Amino acid sequence: MDKTELNELLKKAGFSKKEFANKFELSASAVNNWGGSSNIPLWVESWLTLYIENKDCKELKEIIRANVCKGE
């Protein structure tokens, strides 16, 4: 993963770099440097991908609940 891909995944997940850093108790400057002067840790891409998928599933679940389960 490169810096551009990281930024795209962060955007899809709804995180700024600072918010992401705070979530994992990392320094914002370290996260900001990923893909530039330092490599992006291997776990970041898979975590963000799973987070985005879970977020999408939750949104879909709410849409279904609101439109299909009205009579219950």
DOMARBA-422049 format. One record per residue (C-alpha): residue in three letters; z, x, y. Coordinates in steps of 0.05 Angstrom, whole numbers, plus 32768, in hexadecimal, padded with zeros to 4 digits. Last residue first. Layout:
<site resn="Ala" Z="Z" X="X" Y="Y"/>
...
//
This chain:
<site resn="Glu" Z="8100" X="7CA4" Y="7F92"/>
<site resn="Gly" Z="80C7" X="7C82" Y="7FB6"/>
<site resn="Lys" Z="80B3" X="7CBC" Y="7FE2"/>
<site resn="Cys" Z="80AE" X="7CEE" Y="7FA8"/>
<site resn="Val" Z="8065" X="7CFD" Y="7FAF"/>
<site resn="Asn" Z="805C" X="7D0C" Y="7FF9"/>
<site resn="Ala" Z="809D" X="7D2C" Y="8011"/>
<site resn="Arg" Z="80AF" X="7D4B" Y="7FCE"/>
<site resn="Ile" Z="8069" X="7D67" Y="7FC5"/>
<site resn="Ile" Z="8069" X="7D85" Y="800B"/>
<site resn="Glu" Z="80AF" X="7DA2" Y="8000"/>
<site resn="Lys" Z="809A" X="7DC1" Y="7FBD"/>
<site resn="Leu" Z="805D" X="7DDF" Y="7FDF"/>
<site resn="Glu" Z="8088" X="7E00" Y="8014"/>
<site resn="Lys" Z="80B7" X="7E1B" Y="7FDE"/>
<site resn="Cys" Z="807D" X="7E36" Y="7FB6"/>
<site resn="Asp" Z="8060" X="7E59" Y="7FF4"/>
<site resn="Lys" Z="80A4" X="7E7A" Y="8003"/>
<site resn="Asn" Z="80A9" X="7E90" Y="7FBA"/>
<site resn="Glu" Z="8064" X="7EAF" Y="7FBC"/>
<site resn="Ile" Z="8074" X="7ED2" Y="7FFE"/>
<site resn="Tyr" Z="80B5" X="7EEE" Y="7FE3"/>
<site resn="Leu" Z="8092" X="7F05" Y="7FA3"/>
<site resn="Thr" Z="805D" X="7F2A" Y="7FCB"/>
<site resn="Leu" Z="8092" X="7F48" Y="7FF9"/>
<site resn="Trp" Z="80BB" X="7F62" Y="7FBF"/>
<site resn="Ser" Z="807E" X="7F7D" Y="7F9B"/>
<site resn="Glu" Z="8065" X="7FA2" Y="7FD9"/>
<site resn="Val" Z="80A9" X="7FBE" Y="7FEC"/>
<site resn="Trp" Z="80BE" X="7FD8" Y="7FA7"/>
<site resn="Leu" Z="8090" X="8015" Y="7FAA"/>
<site resn="Pro" Z="80B0" X="8032" Y="7FE9"/>
<site resn="Ile" Z="807E" X="803B" Y="8022"/>
<site resn="Asn" Z="806F" X="8084" Y="802D"/>
<site resn="Ser" Z="8087" X="80A9" Y="806B"/>
<site resn="Ser" Z="8066" X="80C3" Y="80AA"/>
<site resn="Gly" Z="8038" X="8088" Y="80B2"/>
<site resn="Gly" Z="8039" X="8055" Y="807A"/>
<site resn="Trp" Z="8082" X="8048" Y="8086"/>
<site resn="Asn" Z="8098" X="8060" Y="80CB"/>
<site resn="Asn" Z="80AC" X="801B" Y="80E4"/>
<site resn="Val" Z="80D6" X="8011" Y="80A6"/>
<site resn="Ala" Z="80FC" X="8051" Y="80B4"/>
<site resn="Ser" Z="8103" X="8040" Y="80FE"/>
<site resn="Ala" Z="8120" X="7FFC" Y="80ED"/>
<site resn="Ser" Z="8157" X="801E" Y="80C5"/>
<site resn="Leu" Z="8162" X="7FFD" Y="8082"/>
<site resn="Glu" Z="8198" X="7FCA" Y="8071"/>
<site resn="Phe" Z="8169" X="7FA4" Y="8044"/>
<site resn="Lys" Z="8165" X="7F64" Y="806E"/>
<site resn="Asn" Z="816C" X="7F8D" Y="80AE"/>
<site resn="Ala" Z="812E" X="7FB6" Y="809E"/>
<site resn="Phe" Z="8106" X="7F77" Y="8091"/>
<site resn="Glu" Z="811D" X="7F58" Y="80D2"/>
<site resn="Lys" Z="810B" X="7F98" Y="80F8"/>
<site resn="Lys" Z="80C6" X="7F9C" Y="80D8"/>
<site resn="Ser" Z="80BA" X="7F54" Y="80EC"/>
<site resn="Phe" Z="80BD" X="7F23" Y="80B4"/>
<site resn="Gly" Z="8099" X="7EE1" Y="80A8"/>
<site resn="Ala" Z="8083" X="7EF1" Y="8061"/>
<site resn="Lys" Z="803A" X="7EED" Y="8074"/>
<site resn="Lys" Z="8047" X="7F1C" Y="80AF"/>
<site resn="Leu" Z="806D" X="7F4E" Y="8084"/>
<site resn="Leu" Z="8035" X="7F4D" Y="8052"/>
<site resn="Glu" Z="8001" X="7F5A" Y="8088"/>
<site resn="Asn" Z="802A" X="7F93" Y="80A7"/>
<site resn="Leu" Z="8033" X="7FB4" Y="8063"/>
<site resn="Glu" Z="7FE9" X="7FAE" Y="8055"/>
<site resn="Thr" Z="7FD9" X="7FD1" Y="8097"/>
<site resn="Lys" Z="800D" X="8007" Y="808A"/>
<site resn="Asp" Z="7FF0" X="8019" Y="8046"/>
<site resn="Met" Z="8000" X="8000" Y="8000"/>
//
